[in-house]
Amino acid sequence: MEIDRLDGRKANQLRPLACSRNILNRAHGSASWTQGDTKVLVAVYGPKAGTKKNENPEKACIEVIWKPKSGQIGKLEREHEMIVKRTLQSICILNINPNTTTSVIVQVINDDGALLPCAINAACAALVDAGIPLKHLAVAICCCLADSGYIILDPTKLEEQSMKAYAYLVFPNSILSVRPEGSLKVQGEPMEHGVITSGTQGAMSVDDYLNCLERGRAATAKMSTVLRRNLQPQIASDLSKAG
Amino acid sequence: MGLPDAPGDLSSEVDVDAFRRLFPLRFYERHLTESIRPDGRPLGRARDTTIALGAVTSAEGSALAKIGSTTMLAAIKMEVMTPSMDSPDEGCIAIDFHMPPICSPIVRPGRPAEIAPVVSKQLSDTISSSGMINLKELSLVSGKAAWMAYLDIYCLDADGALFDAALLSAVAAFSHCGPVLAYTSAIQDCVALTRQRMKELQKILDEANSAIAVLMEGGDSLLDAIYEEDNLEGIDDVEMLDVEEGEVVEPNLHNEKGKSSGGDVNLEIQGSQSKNRGLRARKKKNRRKKGGSRPVTDINRFVLDTCRRLKERKSYMLYTAVGCLGVSALNDLVKEVHIPFNLLPSAV
């Protein structure tokens, strides 16, 4: 039941990941995330005073601006803004800086499939770079469902368009902690089994969706290690950055 | 008693609504610990849902869906358009979701709500990617005509679960839309009727055109017959030529008379070999004779007749025209001009 992918990858194989932080000079935090040919650049401007209208002033507010590679801003961009905003709201600790607004600007450099997961990963890294307090990190992945019921991970744009359905999933990062093992579990399951965000496009059955969840979870473990490795060595150089 | 209980003490004195706004977390916690929600529902129960089909009578399909207080009105309007090049035998659906200020106090005119474009995009994604509507059914004539369905959803009351209610109303409106094929056959009938009517009109026009063409050539036509019928004066053998000022005397008159009488004899000899030809020749001869033997009294009568026909009050102008052109030429001119006017629908 092997499916042939155009770039010769296996079904479970992800594209080469690359992440670099602190690339923009003026932004408080910035990161770029590359998955194969999809590249997204995110800049974070740390807490500013005041919240937007209709937002709860007792909590910090996150504002996301999505800039496409080309074309006018339309409904697609608004939808992406809302999804990224809600995802980031669930990983940030919002009570620490009430009545402030943190701006996250997402710029799409190139779109070759799995754009939204790439943007969420980049936004996460940028928030770490800016020093915004987070509960845990988030790792996002995209799964595609072929007509035969086969699930492939990290599709390219061509694969996304030709497949029956696809789902993007955001899981919490696996936590390395000094605290004992048991205290990190939520209702008996490890924390990384939770789902922060899930979005689907196309018609898929419930079993297919649960399969996607399983595959996605397995893959995010690998992505978490890549992210952690990327973030760690740069912590020493961040100390010189002015807040 | 004591500080930690201070809000709890207040709750017995403070209005429920005020408590909900002042201490929202405690308010909801109080309910959720009992596995119940503020409106009395258990955790797993949805609000009462109602659907009313045909809410908008002017639209091809419409529905009003309510989930609790959340109200959505969906209406579908169908239009015929030319399909795009990439999909010549597929119709099109355009979905729009509006949140007018009526739906919520936080929506103001001129500033669209934040969730409106998101719900709109999610709706169009869901409807198109689920394969709910087969676009090929919307095609009328491949490559030339196809249905375009405009689906507009208006949120009349935003009280949560917006996407659910919007999708419900959209699906209900599509189900109410009725068979599109009925419209197709009605349009085809109209097209057939129009084609038939056009053929009839074309025939009438062709007849009129040919009549005018013949008239212009100076040949015989049914118009001549009409003219002949109108003037029942007998053939006037007596010729009285009164040369009036400016009147053109037809020089060939005497000769024609001689010829025509000869021709007459000839025709009579030939007899019924070609009735039509005979009739035509006689008509020609009669016309010439009439033209030539127009006495003075006839000019007056002719001018009066023509004035009446043309609705021209200034008869002196006609006298001048007769003087310049002669009666027969003027007669021909008037006939040429007047007949097409009769054929056209009288707008005067």
Interface residues (C-beta under 8 A of the other chain):
Chain A: N54 G74 K75 L76 R78 E79 M82 A165 Q201 G202 A203
Chain B: I106 E114 I115 P117 V118 S120 K121 Q122 D125 S129 S130 G131
